[in-house]
Amino acid sequence: MSARFDYTSMGFITFDALCRPVTHIPPGGDTYFVEEFTLAVSGAAGSAVIVAAKHGLRARAVGGVGHDDMGDWVLMKLGSFGIDTAMMARCAGFTTSSSLVTTRPDGARPALHKRGATDGFYIEDSQIDDLLDTRILHVGGVGLMNRMDQGRTEEIMAEAKRRGVITTLDVFASTPEDLPKVARLLPHTDYFLPSEEEARALSGLVENRDLAQFLIDRGAACVILTLGAEGAYCRHRDGTELRVPAFAVEVKCTCGCGDCFNGGFATGLVKGMTLADSIQVAQASSAQNATGLGSQAGVRDFATTLAFIRSTPLRHGNDNLVSSRA
């Protein structure tokens, strides 16, 4: 029997207000003028699920919002992309997780964030069958889900693996103190997708191969590190390695690039692509995102992403993918 959903994205879903370009915060009560201002649903789970939906996957968002205007908008916006929101909780006593993003001229995106309902949502036993009626379960935002991080996420991911659901995992701005939370999840993780900086913070190591092996030794089947302008590095527990260069694009805003990578990667898996090609779709999703203001703004649909791959030069010449076995 086929699953109801291709992709279920659970975790950090946030309301973002973004503007650019910002070089300084006005002193006192002054006002500076900006060229662009927009709203977006973002977060390690939010951006990923929107990219998956734009690529045509049957997608579901799972997380929490508050009883407030931001929560109303987040649910409306997710629904506008055809994303199922039946498991989005309205969390009493919490506001919607929200950010103000001040995008710099070079695309960097310093943000002011208000923690909120991501800390408050919880999956009950009675919801697990519904939650796991999916081909892929993505968990995004470990470290921001206070109730779920206390062991519930581990139980759900273990059950997902038992049922044959593909599991993908991302974290939020890891610190060394987050390693125990993450390490508990790795034995139940098919693909761990941190940034290079997050993996370094978790492990205390520097080299990509060492970072990946550190995480594989703690249970992950495959680790894919996002490297920003340097592309991505992948290492599988069977010794396979892949390096995927970044695409050469004019960067407007890097907000959500890693999260869009995750949604693109899932797209490749669901469409039966190889690991290497799935990572390339992920890279293309991230690169397109960087061309617009607000997470997923530059991503349109799967056909456009494939055309982007065919037509956009790579940052490191033309060696598309380099693979090897250790």
C-alpha positions in Angstrom: 0.0 0.0 0.0 1.4 3.4 -0.9 1.8 6.1 1.6 -0.6 9.1 1.7 2.3 11.6 1.6 5.6 11.7 -0.1 7.2 14.1 2.4 6.3 15.0 5.9 8.4 17.8 7.4 8.2 18.1 11.2 9.8 20.7 13.4 10.8 24.4 13.1 8.3 26.4 11.1 8.5 30.2 11.5 7.0 33.4 10.3 9.7 35.7 8.7 9.7 39.4 7.9 12.6 40.2 5.7 14.1 43.3 4.2 17.2 44.3 2.1 19.7 45.7 1.8 20.5 46.5 5.4 24.0 47.7 6.3 23.3 49.3 9.7 20.4 49.4 12.2 19.2 53.0 12.5 20.4 54.7 15.7 17.9 56.1 18.1 14.5 56.6 16.5 15.9 57.1 13.0 14.5 55.4 9.9 16.5 53.9 7.0 14.8 53.1 3.7 15.2 49.6 2.1 14.6 48.4 -1.5 12.7 45.2 -0.7 10.4 43.9 2.1 8.6 40.6 2.2 7.0 37.9 4.4 7.8 34.2 4.2 7.3 30.9 6.0 10.7 29.7 6.9 12.5 27.4 9.3 14.3 24.0 9.0 10.9 22.3 8.5 9.0 25.1 6.8 11.2 26.0 3.9 11.9 22.3 3.2 8.3 21.4 2.9 7.5 24.3 0.6 10.2 23.4 -1.8 9.0 19.8 -1.8 5.5 21.0 -2.5 6.6 23.3 -5.3 8.4 20.3 -6.8 5.1 18.4 -6.9 5.5 16.2 -3.9 2.5 15.3 -1.7 3.7 17.3 1.3 2.6 17.7 4.9 3.8 20.2 7.5 3.9 19.2 11.2 4.7 21.7 13.9 3.2 24.4 16.0 1.9 28.0 15.7 0.3 30.3 18.2 -3.2 31.7 18.4 -2.1 34.9 16.7 -2.0 36.7 13.3 1.4 35.2 12.4 0.0 31.7 13.0 -3.0 32.5 10.8 -0.7 33.7 8.0 1.6 30.7 8.3 -1.3 28.3 7.9 -2.7 30.2 5.1 0.6 30.4 3.2 1.4 26.7 3.7 -2.1 25.9 2.4 -1.6 28.1 -0.7 1.2 25.7 -1.8 -1.1 22.7 -1.4 0.6 21.6 1.8 -1.5 19.5 4.3 -1.6 21.4 7.7 -3.9 19.0 9.6 -1.1 18.2 12.0 -0.1 21.8 12.6 -1.0 22.5 16.3 -2.3 25.7 17.7 -0.3 25.9 21.0 -1.9 27.6 23.9 0.4 29.9 25.7 2.9 30.3 22.8 3.2 32.8 20.1 4.2 31.8 16.6 7.9 31.4 16.2 8.9 34.6 14.3 12.0 36.3 12.9 13.0 39.7 11.6 15.7 39.2 9.0 18.0 42.1 8.0 19.6 40.9 4.8 23.0 42.4 4.0 24.1 43.4 0.5 26.2 40.2 0.2 23.2 38.0 1.1 24.1 37.4 4.7 21.1 37.5 6.9 21.4 38.5 10.5 18.1 37.8 12.3 16.2 38.6 15.5 14.2 35.6 16.5 11.4 35.1 19.0 11.1 31.4 20.1 7.5 30.3 20.2 5.2 27.4 19.4 8.0 25.2 17.9 8.9 24.7 21.6 5.3 23.8 22.5 4.0 21.3 19.9 3.9 17.5 20.7 3.0 14.4 18.9 0.6 12.1 20.9 0.6 8.3 20.6 -2.8 8.6 18.8 -1.2 10.7 16.0 1.8 8.5 15.2 0.0 6.3 12.6 -1.2 9.4 10.7 2.3 11.1 11.0 4.1 8.1 9.6 1.8 7.6 6.6 4.6 9.0 4.4 7.5 8.0 2.3 10.0 10.4 3.9 9.9 11.9 7.4 12.1 15.0 7.7 12.9 16.3 11.2 14.2 19.9 11.0 15.1 22.1 14.0 16.5 19.8 16.7 17.4 22.1 19.5 14.4 24.3 19.1 11.6 21.7 19.9 11.7 21.7 23.7 8.9 19.2 24.3 9.8 17.0 21.4 13.5 17.1 22.1 13.1 15.4 25.4 12.9 12.0 23.8 9.7 12.0 21.7 11.5 12.7 18.5 13.8 9.8 19.1 10.8 7.5 19.6 9.1 8.7 16.5 12.2 8.3 14.3 12.8 4.8 15.7 9.2 3.9 14.8 9.6 5.4 11.3 12.6 3.3 10.6 10.8 0.2 11.9 8.0 0.9 9.4 10.4 1.5 6.5 10.0 5.2 6.3 13.1 7.1 5.0 14.3 9.5 7.6 16.1 12.8 7.1 17.4 15.1 9.8 18.5 18.7 10.2 19.4 20.8 13.2 19.3 24.5 14.1 22.6 26.4 14.8 24.1 23.6 16.8 26.4 24.0 19.8 28.6 21.4 21.4 25.8 21.0 24.1 23.4 19.9 21.4 25.4 16.7 20.6 23.5 14.4 23.1 20.2 15.5 21.6 21.4 14.8 18.0 23.4 11.6 18.8 20.2 10.0 20.1 18.6 10.4 16.7 21.5 9.4 14.5 20.9 5.6 14.7 17.4 6.2 13.3 18.6 8.6 10.5 19.1 7.6 6.9 20.4 11.1 5.8 21.8 13.7 8.2 21.9 17.1 6.5 23.8 19.7 8.7 25.8 22.6 7.6 29.6 22.3 7.8 29.5 24.9 10.7 26.9 22.9 12.6 28.8 19.6 12.2 32.0 21.3 13.4 30.2 22.6 16.4 28.8 19.2 17.2 32.0 17.3 16.7 34.8 19.7 17.5 36.5 18.5 14.2 37.4 20.4 11.1 37.9 18.3 8.0 34.8 17.3 6.1 35.6 13.6 6.0 36.3 13.6 9.7 33.1 15.4 10.4 31.0 13.0 8.4 32.7 9.9 9.8 32.2 11.2 13.4 28.5 11.4 12.7 28.4 8.0 10.9 30.2 6.4 13.8 27.3 7.6 16.0 24.7 5.9 13.8 23.9 8.0 10.7 23.7 6.0 7.5 24.7 8.9 5.4 25.9 12.5 6.1 25.6 15.4 3.7 27.3 18.6 4.7 26.2 21.8 3.1 29.2 24.1 2.4 27.7 27.3 1.2 29.5 28.6 -1.8 31.7 25.5 -1.8 28.8 23.2 -2.6 28.1 20.0 -0.7 30.0 17.0 0.6 28.5 13.6 1.1 29.8 10.5 2.8 27.9 7.2 3.2 28.7 4.5 5.7 29.6 2.2 2.8 32.5 4.5 2.0 31.0 6.3 -0.9 32.0 10.0 -1.1 30.5 12.7 -3.3 31.5 16.4 -3.8 28.9 18.5 -5.5 30.0 22.1 -6.5 27.7 25.0 -6.0 26.0 26.8 -8.9 27.2 30.3 -9.9 24.4 32.6 -9.1 24.0 36.3 -8.1 23.1 36.0 -4.4 20.3 38.2 -3.0 19.6 36.4 0.3 20.9 33.2 1.8 18.0 32.9 4.3 16.8 29.3 4.1 19.3 28.0 1.6 20.1 24.9 3.7 16.5 24.2 4.4 15.6 24.4 0.7 18.5 22.0 0.0 16.7 19.5 2.2 13.4 19.8 0.3 15.3 19.5 -3.0 17.1 16.4 -1.8 13.8 14.8 -0.8 12.5 15.5 -4.3 15.3 13.6 -5.9 14.7 10.6 -3.6 11.0 10.5 -4.2 11.5 10.7 -8.0 13.9 7.8 -7.9 17.1 9.7 -8.7 20.5 8.5 -7.7 22.1 9.9 -4.5 24.4 12.1 -6.7 21.5 13.5 -8.8 19.4 14.0 -5.7 22.2 16.1 -4.1 22.4 18.1 -7.4 18.7 18.9 -7.2 19.2 19.9 -3.6 22.0 22.2 -4.7 19.9 23.7 -7.4 17.1 24.3 -4.9 19.4 26.1 -2.6 21.0 28.2 -5.3 17.6 29.3 -6.7 16.5 30.2 -3.2 19.5 32.5 -2.9 18.3 34.5 -5.9 15.2 35.8 -4.1 14.3 37.5 -0.9 12.8 35.1 1.6 13.0 31.3 1.9 12.1 29.4 -1.3 11.3 32.7 -3.2 13.5 31.7 -6.1 12.1 28.1 -6.4 9.2 27.7 -8.9 8.6 24.1 -9.8 10.5 20.9 -10.7 10.7 21.6 -14.4 12.3 25.0 -13.7 14.7 23.4 -11.3 15.8 20.8 -13.9 16.2 23.6 -16.5 18.3 25.6 -14.0 20.6 22.6 -13.6 21.1 22.3 -17.3 21.7 26.0 -17.9 23.5 27.3 -14.9 27.3 27.2 -14.6 29.0 25.6 -11.6 31.3 27.6 -9.4 34.2 25.1 -9.8 34.4 24.6 -13.5 32.7 21.7 -15.2 33.5 18.7 -13.0 30.0 18.0 -12.1 30.3 15.3 -9.5 33.3 13.5 -8.2 32.7 10.2 -6.5 35.1 7.7 -4.9 35.2 4.9 -2.4 37.4 5.0 0.6 
